[in-house]
Structure formats: C-alpha cells, structure tokens
C-alpha cells in the first residue's frame, strides 16, 4: 500500500476567496482536526481569480475544499472521517470545506526522519514511516506528531483508493505526493527526502519579506525546502515547486501560500 499527501493544483485553475472577514476568521480558528459545532451556517465565498473550474480549489487557507461533484464521488470515503461545511457563492455554486477529524497516532518514530527546533521539538517530518496496522484501512486522515502528540493540522494524507477514485472519475485540481510505500518499507527500501530540498536550518537565511525584496530588487532566486521564487522574463515574480528530478515547476501566483510567511529562505 501507498500513502499520499493531498495537495492542490494551481496555475490555470480558479481561485476562491471569502466574501467577508468573518469567513476568513472562522477558517483560521477551526479545521484543526477537532469536531466543530453542529448546524453551522454556510460560509459565503466568491471567485477571486477566474480559471478552469476545480473540484479541489485553492484560496481558502489550509482546509481541503471539495466541489459538490467531488463530494458525490468521494462521499463514501469521507463519511465519518471528514466534517463538511457548506460554502455558497453568489451564483449558487456549492463547495464544501473539509474538517478532517480522523486523527491517527500512526508514525513509526524509530524510522521516520525529522527536523527539530533548537529546543528539540519537531519542526517537520522529512521522511514519513507509518505503522501499517494503524493506517491500512484508512482512506483520509491527519496525524499526531509522535513526541508531542499534537495534531499536525496542515497535512492531510490519503490512500491509494482515494487517489484512484479521483483519477478514475476525472476530478480536476487534485494533486498527490507519494510519502510512503509499505512494500519498500518492508524491504528496507523506503524513499528518503528529495535530495534537492533546500535546507534552511543552517547558513544565511532571510525572512519572507527580505527574500521577496531580494527577488524583486536584486533579481535573486531564493528557495526554502521545496519552494523557490524568482523573476520571469517580464520581471514578474514566479513561484516554483521542486520536482523529483531537481527541476522546478514555475507559475505566476495570484497569491502566496500562507505557509511562506513563516519560512526562512536562502539565495541560490
């Protein structure tokens, strides 16, 4: 079996936004793996950037957002594992924000690899190894950090079956990054982190604001982990996502992923 990190596709796809500050505030305070109050009113949203209609659109902070068709296709796999909050547009289009409440204590602490803060707490996982018996019947879940037992709120993991349903049904806007293969793990062939990832735990680093100034004013290329920023031939800022072969997939963003704000960057 394989497990996948659930991601969105950007670029040509539409981008959504909140119609008011209340929606943004509610999203920032919830969707953390803990059940929310029942009978919540739908949140009003709007289109921020037009593009190809996505069944898994971006723009509404971290929670996964599903189209009505995606919920129909994946409903069996989401039931009891994900709370769905209705989202309405002025055109009466329906989307659903997902609060993944299926939280598992499933990390193999002896074989996973991590980066740590100076106080010893885990910053992030650089290699995931899962306890097979805990995850083998799960199709969508979040995890607990194995030492602190805190919920890792910004990652959602899905099964082969979830991914196959998406691909076979032609749902648009979904992306998947393979993070674990149980067969390779059993033979000691687990895949390690991408060797091209930019490590910002040492050397000279810059805040996001400093990094964007270096890009815009000095035409530098900066990177952090799997992300990079540069200017294109028209002097417009591009964001790149690292691929397995070490190249970057470059796009002109409408907005910056919120995670960028807290990251440290290096000049390439």
Secondary structure, DSSP 4 states (H G I P E B T S, - for coil): -EEEEEEE--SSB-EEEESSHHHHHHHHHS-SSSPPPSSPPPEEEEEEE--B--SS-B-SSSSEEEEHHHHHHHHHHHTTTEEEEEEE-TT--EEEEEEE--EE--B-TTT-EEEE-TTS-EEEEEE--B-HHHHTT-SEEEEB-TTT--B-TT--EEEHHHHHHHHHHT--SEEEEEEEEHHHHHTT------TTPBP-SSS--B-HHHHHHHHHHH---EEEBTEEEEE-TTS-EEEEEE-TTS-EEEE--SS--GGGGG--BEE-
